[in-house]
Amino acid sequence: MPLLSERMRYYSLVVPARIGLELRELLPAFGNRHYRRFCIISPGRAGSEMLVQRCNSHAQVRCYGEVLAHNHITWLTSSRPPTDVRALTLRDRNPVRFLERHVWHSYPKSIQAVGLKLLYPHLLKHRAALEPIINGDPDLMILWLDRRNRFEGCLSRLMARRTRVFFVNDARPVPDVAPVTVDPRTCERSLTAVEFTHQLIAELLEGTTCLKLYYEDLVEEAEACNTRICRFLQVEEQPLTHRSRKIAQGALRQRVANFGELKDHFRGSRWEAYFADE
């Protein structure tokens, strides 16, 4: 009986999703496409999951996840398998056509904005295909999400790799993580790489219709940020909600075992403010 139940679930969820995928490839793009297109662009570990959830909490907005990730597709808005070979093949062969047919396709008239999340590595990997869209479509709207304290982003990436916990929803407990030791020179190289990548993205986004957002504001000034997002996407102003929870708990000196060493190492540098006493 469990096997039969599993097969029924497969045919009720996966098969219709694959049929829908193939039909979108074969048929002309009909239906309502008069909505605003947007992208959430972020370095990662900057609250992008929280921002996607807030967008999806709005009745007039649909936002996909990491549809251009290396070996999976985070749909979020459908039941399609993340590792569907057909979908991955279509995407990798022609990412622009994939987006047109399987992200920015027709929606009910109630939907006023449709977007997706693009992390820096995914955007740069597909830059040749995506740059004409980003720079050539004046109607494309960019939500550019960053962190003011970029060391926090580097630390978050380090902890996510160690714990294999990348985000936590309200139904899951926040993991208890012991303080970590961060090598100052490795940290300096990471911050330099983040700055370099950020500059590449800044050049790519120059002249676009862009709303700059910061993780710290999403957390500390949620209501004001929600209003800015709704107005930017030109949808009705309403409360936006999310289920993701902050994993990092406590001040930096409580989470980094050698915080004093890092503070001394970066004193007088352009990154000194990242290690200021909290």
C-alpha positions in Angstrom: 0.0 0.0 0.0 2.8 2.5 0.8 4.3 1.8 -2.6 1.0 2.4 -4.4 0.6 5.6 -2.4 4.0 6.8 -3.4 3.3 6.1 -7.1 0.0 8.0 -6.9 1.8 10.9 -5.4 4.4 10.8 -8.3 1.8 10.7 -11.0 -0.3 13.5 -9.3 2.7 15.9 -8.8 5.7 15.1 -11.0 3.9 14.0 -14.2 1.7 17.1 -14.6 4.7 19.3 -13.8 6.7 17.6 -16.6 3.8 17.8 -19.1 3.5 21.5 -18.2 7.2 22.1 -18.8 7.1 20.4 -22.2 3.9 22.2 -23.3 5.5 25.6 -22.4 8.4 24.7 -24.6 6.2 23.7 -27.6 3.4 26.2 -27.5 3.4 29.9 -28.3 3.4 32.2 -25.2 -0.2 33.1 -24.8 -2.1 34.5 -21.8 -1.5 37.4 -19.4 2.1 38.6 -19.5 1.3 42.2 -18.5 3.2 42.2 -15.2 6.4 43.6 -13.9 9.5 41.4 -14.1 12.1 41.6 -11.4 15.2 39.9 -10.1 16.6 39.6 -6.6 20.3 39.9 -6.9 22.4 39.0 -3.9 25.9 37.7 -2.9 24.2 35.0 -0.8 24.1 34.8 3.0 22.5 38.3 3.0 18.8 37.4 3.7 17.8 36.5 0.1 15.7 33.6 1.3 13.9 35.9 3.7 13.3 38.5 0.9 11.9 35.8 -1.5 9.5 34.6 1.2 8.3 38.2 1.8 7.7 38.7 -1.9 5.8 35.4 -2.1 3.6 36.4 0.9 2.1 39.1 -1.3 -1.0 38.0 -3.2 0.1 39.9 -6.4 3.6 38.7 -6.5 5.3 35.4 -7.6 9.0 34.9 -6.9 11.0 31.8 -7.8 14.1 30.7 -6.0 17.5 29.8 -7.5 16.4 28.6 -10.9 20.0 29.0 -12.3 21.8 27.2 -9.5 24.6 24.8 -10.6 22.8 21.4 -10.5 19.3 22.1 -9.4 16.3 24.4 -9.9 14.6 25.9 -6.8 11.1 26.4 -8.2 9.3 27.4 -5.0 6.2 28.2 -6.9 5.5 24.8 -8.3 5.8 21.1 -7.5 8.4 20.4 -10.2 11.4 18.3 -9.0 14.5 20.4 -8.4 16.7 17.9 -10.3 14.4 17.2 -13.2 16.8 16.3 -16.1 14.5 17.7 -18.8 14.2 21.1 -17.1 18.0 21.3 -16.3 18.8 20.4 -20.0 16.5 23.1 -21.3 17.9 25.7 -18.8 21.5 24.9 -19.5 21.0 24.9 -23.3 19.3 28.3 -23.4 18.8 30.1 -20.1 17.0 33.0 -21.7 14.4 30.9 -23.4 14.1 28.9 -20.1 13.3 32.1 -18.2 10.8 33.3 -20.8 8.9 30.0 -20.9 9.2 28.7 -17.3 9.5 31.8 -15.1 8.1 34.8 -17.0 5.2 32.9 -18.6 1.5 33.7 -18.4 -0.2 34.2 -15.0 -3.7 35.1 -13.8 -4.5 38.8 -14.1 -4.2 39.2 -10.4 -0.4 38.7 -10.6 1.3 42.0 -11.0 5.0 41.1 -10.5 7.0 38.0 -11.2 10.6 37.5 -10.3 13.5 35.1 -9.4 16.5 35.0 -7.2 20.0 35.3 -8.7 23.0 34.9 -6.5 26.2 36.5 -7.7 27.9 33.2 -8.8 24.8 32.2 -10.9 24.6 35.6 -12.5 28.2 35.7 -13.4 28.2 32.2 -14.7 25.3 33.1 -17.1 26.5 36.7 -17.7 26.8 36.4 -21.5 23.1 35.3 -21.7 21.7 37.5 -19.0 23.5 40.8 -19.6 21.4 41.7 -22.7 18.3 41.2 -20.5 19.5 43.1 -17.5 21.0 46.0 -19.6 18.6 45.9 -22.5 15.2 45.6 -20.8 14.4 49.0 -19.3 11.3 47.5 -17.6 13.2 44.9 -15.7 13.4 45.8 -12.0 16.3 44.8 -9.7 16.1 44.3 -6.0 19.8 44.4 -5.1 20.3 42.9 -1.7 23.6 43.2 0.2 25.1 43.3 3.7 26.7 46.4 5.3 28.9 44.2 7.4 30.4 41.9 4.8 32.4 40.0 7.4 29.1 38.7 8.7 28.3 37.4 5.3 31.7 35.6 5.1 31.1 34.2 8.6 27.6 33.0 7.7 29.0 31.2 4.6 31.7 29.5 6.8 29.1 28.4 9.3 26.6 27.1 6.7 29.3 25.0 5.1 30.4 23.5 8.5 26.9 22.8 9.7 25.2 22.1 6.3 22.3 24.3 7.6 21.7 27.1 5.1 18.5 28.5 6.4 16.0 27.7 9.2 12.2 28.2 9.0 10.0 28.8 12.0 9.2 25.1 12.3 12.8 24.1 12.8 15.0 24.8 15.8 18.0 27.1 15.3 21.2 24.9 15.6 23.5 25.6 18.6 26.9 26.4 17.1 30.1 26.7 19.0 32.3 29.8 18.5 34.7 29.4 15.6 38.2 30.5 15.0 38.7 32.5 11.8 42.2 32.9 10.3 42.8 36.6 9.7 44.6 36.2 6.4 42.0 33.8 5.0 39.4 36.3 6.1 41.2 39.2 4.4 41.3 37.2 1.2 37.6 36.4 1.4 36.7 40.1 2.0 38.9 41.1 -1.0 37.1 38.5 -3.2 33.7 39.8 -2.0 34.7 43.4 -2.9 35.9 42.4 -6.3 32.7 40.4 -7.1 30.6 43.3 -5.8 32.4 45.7 -8.2 31.7 43.4 -11.1 28.0 43.3 -10.2 27.9 47.1 -9.7 29.2 47.6 -13.2 26.7 45.1 -14.6 23.8 46.8 -12.9 24.8 50.4 -13.7 21.9 52.2 -15.3 19.2 49.6 -14.4 16.0 50.2 -12.5 17.3 49.2 -9.1 16.2 49.3 -5.5 19.2 48.8 -3.1 18.4 46.9 0.1 20.5 45.8 3.0 20.1 42.7 5.2 20.4 44.8 8.3 17.5 47.0 7.3 15.3 44.0 6.4 15.8 42.8 10.0 15.8 46.0 11.9 13.4 48.1 9.8 11.1 45.4 8.4 8.0 47.5 8.0 9.8 50.4 6.2 11.5 47.9 3.9 8.3 46.2 3.1 6.7 49.5 2.1 9.7 50.3 -0.2 9.5 46.9 -1.8 5.7 47.2 -2.5 6.1 50.7 -4.0 9.1 49.6 -6.1 7.2 46.7 -7.6 4.1 48.8 -7.9 1.8 46.4 -6.0 -0.6 47.1 -3.2 1.0 48.1 0.0 0.4 45.3 2.6 2.4 43.5 5.3 5.0 41.1 4.0 5.9 38.0 6.0 8.6 35.4 6.1 9.2 32.1 7.9 13.0 32.0 7.9 14.8 32.6 11.1 18.1 34.2 11.9 20.7 31.5 12.6 23.5 33.7 14.0 22.8 34.5 17.6 24.6 37.0 19.8 27.4 39.5 19.2 30.3 38.8 17.0 32.7 38.4 19.9 30.4 35.6 21.2 30.4 33.8 17.9 34.1 34.2 16.9 36.6 32.7 19.3 39.5 34.9 18.2 37.5 38.1 17.7 40.2 40.2 19.5 42.8 38.9 17.1 40.7 39.8 14.1 40.0 43.2 15.5 43.7 43.9 15.9 44.5 42.5 12.5 42.0 44.8 10.7 42.6 47.9 12.8 43.4 50.8 10.4 42.2 48.9 7.4 39.1 49.7 5.3 37.4 46.8 7.0 37.9 48.0 10.5 34.3 49.0 11.0 33.2 45.3 10.5 34.9 44.5 13.8 33.8 47.4 15.9 32.5 46.6 19.4 28.8 45.8 19.3 
